Amino acid sequence: MRATSLNYRNLVVVQGGYGSQQKFPLIPLSDGTGEVAAVGAGVTRG
């Protein structure tokens, strides 16, 4: 993970307003970017 951002959806998730099936502890993260360094043998597309 190279960069992340928190947004309004994350606040609503933590407050229990985005679906009632959330399990805690919970890491509220909707957006992130990074680099794929390796893939498994069964991966055929990038």
PyMOL Python script that loads the backbone (N, CA, C, O; Angstrom):
from pymol import cmd

cmd.read_pdbstr("""\
ATOM      1  N   MET A   1       0.854  -1.155   0.000  1.00  0.00           N
ATOM      2  CA  MET A   1       0.000   0.000   0.000  1.00  0.00           C
ATOM      3  C   MET A   1       0.903   1.222   0.000  1.00  0.00           C
ATOM      4  O   MET A   1       1.720   1.404   0.903  1.00  0.00           O
ATOM      5  N   ARG A   2       0.751   2.046  -1.008  1.00  0.00           N
ATOM      6  CA  ARG A   2       1.580   3.260  -1.121  1.00  0.00           C
ATOM      7  C   ARG A   2       0.858   4.497  -0.598  1.00  0.00           C
ATOM      8  O   ARG A   2       1.478   5.374   0.003  1.00  0.00           O
ATOM      9  N   ALA A   3      -0.434   4.566  -0.824  1.00  0.00           N
ATOM     10  CA  ALA A   3      -1.194   5.739  -0.387  1.00  0.00           C
ATOM     11  C   ALA A   3      -2.622   5.324  -0.075  1.00  0.00           C
ATOM     12  O   ALA A   3      -3.159   4.406  -0.695  1.00  0.00           O
ATOM     13  N   THR A   4      -3.229   5.994   0.878  1.00  0.00           N
ATOM     14  CA  THR A   4      -4.607   5.712   1.254  1.00  0.00           C
ATOM     15  C   THR A   4      -5.341   7.020   1.481  1.00  0.00           C
ATOM     16  O   THR A   4      -4.733   8.081   1.625  1.00  0.00           O
ATOM     17  N   SER A   5      -6.651   6.922   1.509  1.00  0.00           N
ATOM     18  CA  SER A   5      -7.438   8.092   1.873  1.00  0.00           C
ATOM     19  C   SER A   5      -8.682   7.628   2.613  1.00  0.00           C
ATOM     20  O   SER A   5      -9.228   6.558   2.345  1.00  0.00           O
ATOM     21  N   LEU A   6      -9.105   8.445   3.531  1.00  0.00           N
ATOM     22  CA  LEU A   6     -10.351   8.195   4.234  1.00  0.00           C
ATOM     23  C   LEU A   6     -11.386   9.162   3.678  1.00  0.00           C
ATOM     24  O   LEU A   6     -11.068  10.309   3.366  1.00  0.00           O
ATOM     25  N   ASN A   7     -12.621   8.696   3.556  1.00  0.00           N
ATOM     26  CA  ASN A   7     -13.659   9.557   3.029  1.00  0.00           C
ATOM     27  C   ASN A   7     -14.924   9.405   3.871  1.00  0.00           C
ATOM     28  O   ASN A   7     -14.924   8.706   4.884  1.00  0.00           O
ATOM     29  N   TYR A   8     -15.974  10.050   3.452  1.00  0.00           N
ATOM     30  CA  TYR A   8     -17.210  10.051   4.234  1.00  0.00           C
ATOM     31  C   TYR A   8     -17.758   8.641   4.438  1.00  0.00           C
ATOM     32  O   TYR A   8     -18.290   8.341   5.507  1.00  0.00           O
ATOM     33  N   ARG A   9     -17.640   7.774   3.438  1.00  0.00           N
ATOM     34  CA  ARG A   9     -18.100   6.392   3.573  1.00  0.00           C
ATOM     35  C   ARG A   9     -17.429   5.712   4.756  1.00  0.00           C
ATOM     36  O   ARG A   9     -18.078   4.958   5.481  1.00  0.00           O
ATOM     37  N   ASN A  10     -16.151   5.963   4.964  1.00  0.00           N
ATOM     38  CA  ASN A  10     -15.437   5.357   6.084  1.00  0.00           C
ATOM     39  C   ASN A  10     -16.026   5.791   7.422  1.00  0.00           C
ATOM     40  O   ASN A  10     -16.149   4.976   8.336  1.00  0.00           O
ATOM     41  N   LEU A  11     -16.386   7.047   7.545  1.00  0.00           N
ATOM     42  CA  LEU A  11     -17.018   7.541   8.763  1.00  0.00           C
ATOM     43  C   LEU A  11     -18.345   6.830   9.000  1.00  0.00           C
ATOM     44  O   LEU A  11     -18.634   6.408  10.120  1.00  0.00           O
ATOM     45  N   VAL A  12     -19.145   6.699   7.960  1.00  0.00           N
ATOM     46  CA  VAL A  12     -20.444   6.046   8.077  1.00  0.00           C
ATOM     47  C   VAL A  12     -20.272   4.569   8.457  1.00  0.00           C
ATOM     48  O   VAL A  12     -21.050   4.050   9.257  1.00  0.00           O
ATOM     49  N   VAL A  13     -19.279   3.894   7.902  1.00  0.00           N
ATOM     50  CA  VAL A  13     -19.012   2.489   8.246  1.00  0.00           C
ATOM     51  C   VAL A  13     -18.723   2.358   9.735  1.00  0.00           C
ATOM     52  O   VAL A  13     -19.295   1.501  10.408  1.00  0.00           O
ATOM     53  N   VAL A  14     -17.838   3.205  10.249  1.00  0.00           N
ATOM     54  CA  VAL A  14     -17.466   3.143  11.665  1.00  0.00           C
ATOM     55  C   VAL A  14     -18.659   3.436  12.566  1.00  0.00           C
ATOM     56  O   VAL A  14     -18.766   2.873  13.656  1.00  0.00           O
ATOM     57  N   GLN A  15     -19.541   4.296  12.127  1.00  0.00           N
ATOM     58  CA  GLN A  15     -20.728   4.638  12.909  1.00  0.00           C
ATOM     59  C   GLN A  15     -21.839   3.598  12.772  1.00  0.00           C
ATOM     60  O   GLN A  15     -22.898   3.742  13.383  1.00  0.00           O
ATOM     61  N   GLY A  16     -21.607   2.550  11.972  1.00  0.00           N
ATOM     62  CA  GLY A  16     -22.584   1.481  11.825  1.00  0.00           C
ATOM     63  C   GLY A  16     -23.701   1.783  10.843  1.00  0.00           C
ATOM     64  O   GLY A  16     -24.724   1.099  10.850  1.00  0.00           O
ATOM     65  N   GLY A  17     -23.531   2.783  10.006  1.00  0.00           N
ATOM     66  CA  GLY A  17     -24.582   3.178   9.088  1.00  0.00           C
ATOM     67  C   GLY A  17     -24.451   2.636   7.686  1.00  0.00           C
ATOM     68  O   GLY A  17     -25.280   2.958   6.834  1.00  0.00           O
ATOM     69  N   TYR A  18     -23.454   1.832   7.410  1.00  0.00           N
ATOM     70  CA  TYR A  18     -23.238   1.304   6.068  1.00  0.00           C
ATOM     71  C   TYR A  18     -23.256  -0.212   6.160  1.00  0.00           C
ATOM     72  O   TYR A  18     -22.207  -0.854   6.195  1.00  0.00           O
ATOM     73  N   GLY A  19     -24.441  -0.771   6.198  1.00  0.00           N
ATOM     74  CA  GLY A  19     -24.556  -2.218   6.375  1.00  0.00           C
ATOM     75  C   GLY A  19     -24.448  -2.578   7.848  1.00  0.00           C
ATOM     76  O   GLY A  19     -23.687  -1.958   8.590  1.00  0.00           O
ATOM     77  N   SER A  20     -25.183  -3.545   8.255  1.00  0.00           N
ATOM     78  CA  SER A  20     -25.180  -3.934   9.669  1.00  0.00           C
ATOM     79  C   SER A  20     -24.346  -5.180   9.922  1.00  0.00           C
ATOM     80  O   SER A  20     -24.323  -5.683  11.045  1.00  0.00           O
ATOM     81  N   GLN A  21     -23.667  -5.684   8.910  1.00  0.00           N
ATOM     82  CA  GLN A  21     -22.909  -6.933   9.044  1.00  0.00           C
ATOM     83  C   GLN A  21     -21.426  -6.699   9.303  1.00  0.00           C
ATOM     84  O   GLN A  21     -20.632  -7.634   9.200  1.00  0.00           O
ATOM     85  N   GLN A  22     -21.037  -5.473   9.636  1.00  0.00           N
ATOM     86  CA  GLN A  22     -19.628  -5.176   9.857  1.00  0.00           C
ATOM     87  C   GLN A  22     -19.138  -5.855  11.128  1.00  0.00           C
ATOM     88  O   GLN A  22     -19.817  -5.833  12.155  1.00  0.00           O
ATOM     89  N   LYS A  23     -17.975  -6.450  11.055  1.00  0.00           N
ATOM     90  CA  LYS A  23     -17.344  -7.106  12.203  1.00  0.00           C
ATOM     91  C   LYS A  23     -16.215  -6.210  12.713  1.00  0.00           C
ATOM     92  O   LYS A  23     -15.440  -5.662  11.929  1.00  0.00           O
ATOM     93  N   PHE A  24     -16.136  -6.074  14.007  1.00  0.00           N
ATOM     94  CA  PHE A  24     -15.075  -5.288  14.624  1.00  0.00           C
ATOM     95  C   PHE A  24     -14.075  -6.216  15.277  1.00  0.00           C
ATOM     96  O   PHE A  24     -14.483  -7.262  15.781  1.00  0.00           O
ATOM     97  N   PRO A  25     -12.783  -5.900  15.301  1.00  0.00           N
ATOM     98  CA  PRO A  25     -12.197  -4.638  14.885  1.00  0.00           C
ATOM     99  C   PRO A  25     -12.257  -4.480  13.368  1.00  0.00           C
ATOM    100  O   PRO A  25     -12.230  -5.462  12.626  1.00  0.00           O
ATOM    101  N   LEU A  26     -12.338  -3.248  12.928  1.00  0.00           N
ATOM    102  CA  LEU A  26     -12.535  -2.916  11.530  1.00  0.00           C
ATOM    103  C   LEU A  26     -11.547  -1.835  11.123  1.00  0.00           C
ATOM    104  O   LEU A  26     -11.352  -0.866  11.856  1.00  0.00           O
ATOM    105  N   ILE A  27     -10.929  -1.990   9.973  1.00  0.00           N
ATOM    106  CA  ILE A  27     -10.055  -0.950   9.431  1.00  0.00           C
ATOM    107  C   ILE A  27     -10.837  -0.256   8.324  1.00  0.00           C
ATOM    108  O   ILE A  27     -11.050  -0.836   7.259  1.00  0.00           O
ATOM    109  N   PRO A  28     -11.268   0.979   8.564  1.00  0.00           N
ATOM    110  CA  PRO A  28     -12.087   1.672   7.572  1.00  0.00           C
ATOM    111  C   PRO A  28     -11.222   2.253   6.454  1.00  0.00           C
ATOM    112  O   PRO A  28     -10.573   3.283   6.636  1.00  0.00           O
ATOM    113  N   LEU A  29     -11.217   1.604   5.326  1.00  0.00           N
ATOM    114  CA  LEU A  29     -10.407   2.079   4.200  1.00  0.00           C
ATOM    115  C   LEU A  29     -11.144   1.762   2.916  1.00  0.00           C
ATOM    116  O   LEU A  29     -11.368   0.595   2.591  1.00  0.00           O
ATOM    117  N   SER A  30     -11.518   2.789   2.193  1.00  0.00           N
ATOM    118  CA  SER A  30     -12.220   2.607   0.924  1.00  0.00           C
ATOM    119  C   SER A  30     -11.297   2.780  -0.269  1.00  0.00           C
ATOM    120  O   SER A  30     -11.486   2.131  -1.299  1.00  0.00           O
ATOM    121  N   ASP A  31     -10.310   3.640  -0.144  1.00  0.00           N
ATOM    122  CA  ASP A  31      -9.459   3.970  -1.275  1.00  0.00           C
ATOM    123  C   ASP A  31      -8.000   3.714  -0.929  1.00  0.00           C
ATOM    124  O   ASP A  31      -7.522   4.079   0.145  1.00  0.00           O
ATOM    125  N   GLY A  32      -7.313   3.085  -1.857  1.00  0.00           N
ATOM    126  CA  GLY A  32      -5.894   2.852  -1.656  1.00  0.00           C
ATOM    127  C   GLY A  32      -5.222   2.579  -2.987  1.00  0.00           C
ATOM    128  O   GLY A  32      -5.876   2.220  -3.966  1.00  0.00           O
ATOM    129  N   THR A  33      -3.934   2.750  -3.012  1.00  0.00           N
ATOM    130  CA  THR A  33      -3.171   2.470  -4.214  1.00  0.00           C
ATOM    131  C   THR A  33      -1.853   1.825  -3.803  1.00  0.00           C
ATOM    132  O   THR A  33      -1.352   2.047  -2.701  1.00  0.00           O
ATOM    133  N   GLY A  34      -1.319   1.046  -4.685  1.00  0.00           N
ATOM    134  CA  GLY A  34      -0.069   0.369  -4.375  1.00  0.00           C
ATOM    135  C   GLY A  34       0.535  -0.257  -5.613  1.00  0.00           C
ATOM    136  O   GLY A  34       0.236   0.150  -6.736  1.00  0.00           O
ATOM    137  N   GLU A  35       1.374  -1.234  -5.408  1.00  0.00           N
ATOM    138  CA  GLU A  35       2.088  -1.891  -6.483  1.00  0.00           C
ATOM    139  C   GLU A  35       1.962  -3.394  -6.308  1.00  0.00           C
ATOM    140  O   GLU A  35       2.178  -3.918  -5.215  1.00  0.00           O
ATOM    141  N   VAL A  36       1.616  -4.080  -7.374  1.00  0.00           N
ATOM    142  CA  VAL A  36       1.582  -5.542  -7.346  1.00  0.00           C
ATOM    143  C   VAL A  36       3.002  -6.032  -7.605  1.00  0.00           C
ATOM    144  O   VAL A  36       3.539  -5.846  -8.697  1.00  0.00           O
ATOM    145  N   ALA A  37       3.607  -6.655  -6.600  1.00  0.00           N
ATOM    146  CA  ALA A  37       4.993  -7.090  -6.713  1.00  0.00           C
ATOM    147  C   ALA A  37       5.109  -8.529  -7.215  1.00  0.00           C
ATOM    148  O   ALA A  37       6.136  -8.913  -7.774  1.00  0.00           O
ATOM    149  N   ALA A  38       4.049  -9.330  -7.013  1.00  0.00           N
ATOM    150  CA  ALA A  38       4.079 -10.709  -7.457  1.00  0.00           C
ATOM    151  C   ALA A  38       2.643 -11.228  -7.553  1.00  0.00           C
ATOM    152  O   ALA A  38       1.740 -10.712  -6.895  1.00  0.00           O
ATOM    153  N   VAL A  39       2.451 -12.248  -8.376  1.00  0.00           N
ATOM    154  CA  VAL A  39       1.149 -12.884  -8.504  1.00  0.00           C
ATOM    155  C   VAL A  39       1.326 -14.398  -8.416  1.00  0.00           C
ATOM    156  O   VAL A  39       2.434 -14.912  -8.571  1.00  0.00           O
ATOM    157  N   GLY A  40       0.235 -15.101  -8.169  1.00  0.00           N
ATOM    158  CA  GLY A  40       0.292 -16.557  -8.095  1.00  0.00           C
ATOM    159  C   GLY A  40       0.383 -17.211  -9.466  1.00  0.00           C
ATOM    160  O   GLY A  40       0.170 -16.561 -10.490  1.00  0.00           O
ATOM    161  N   ALA A  41       0.693 -18.468  -9.479  1.00  0.00           N
ATOM    162  CA  ALA A  41       0.893 -19.209 -10.728  1.00  0.00           C
ATOM    163  C   ALA A  41      -0.365 -19.257 -11.594  1.00  0.00           C
ATOM    164  O   ALA A  41      -0.261 -19.357 -12.817  1.00  0.00           O
ATOM    165  N   GLY A  42      -1.556 -19.187 -10.981  1.00  0.00           N
ATOM    166  CA  GLY A  42      -2.784 -19.285 -11.749  1.00  0.00           C
ATOM    167  C   GLY A  42      -3.247 -17.993 -12.402  1.00  0.00           C
ATOM    168  O   GLY A  42      -4.282 -17.986 -13.070  1.00  0.00           O
ATOM    169  N   VAL A  43      -2.515 -16.905 -12.230  1.00  0.00           N
ATOM    170  CA  VAL A  43      -2.915 -15.618 -12.798  1.00  0.00           C
ATOM    171  C   VAL A  43      -2.497 -15.575 -14.266  1.00  0.00           C
ATOM    172  O   VAL A  43      -1.339 -15.829 -14.600  1.00  0.00           O
ATOM    173  N   THR A  44      -3.457 -15.249 -15.143  1.00  0.00           N
ATOM    174  CA  THR A  44      -3.162 -15.228 -16.573  1.00  0.00           C
ATOM    175  C   THR A  44      -3.258 -13.837 -17.186  1.00  0.00           C
ATOM    176  O   THR A  44      -2.833 -13.645 -18.325  1.00  0.00           O
ATOM    177  N   ARG A  45      -3.805 -12.860 -16.463  1.00  0.00           N
ATOM    178  CA  ARG A  45      -3.925 -11.485 -16.987  1.00  0.00           C
ATOM    179  C   ARG A  45      -3.403 -10.500 -15.972  1.00  0.00           C
ATOM    180  O   ARG A  45      -3.429 -10.753 -14.768  1.00  0.00           O
ATOM    181  N   GLY A  46      -2.930  -9.379 -16.463  1.00  0.00           N
ATOM    182  CA  GLY A  46      -2.403  -8.346 -15.583  1.00  0.00           C
ATOM    183  C   GLY A  46      -3.350  -7.221 -15.381  1.00  0.00           C
ATOM    184  O   GLY A  46      -3.039  -6.273 -14.659  1.00  0.00           O
TER     185      GLY A  46
END
""", "prot")
cmd.dss("prot")
cmd.show_as("cartoon", "prot")
cmd.util.cbc("prot")
cmd.orient("prot")
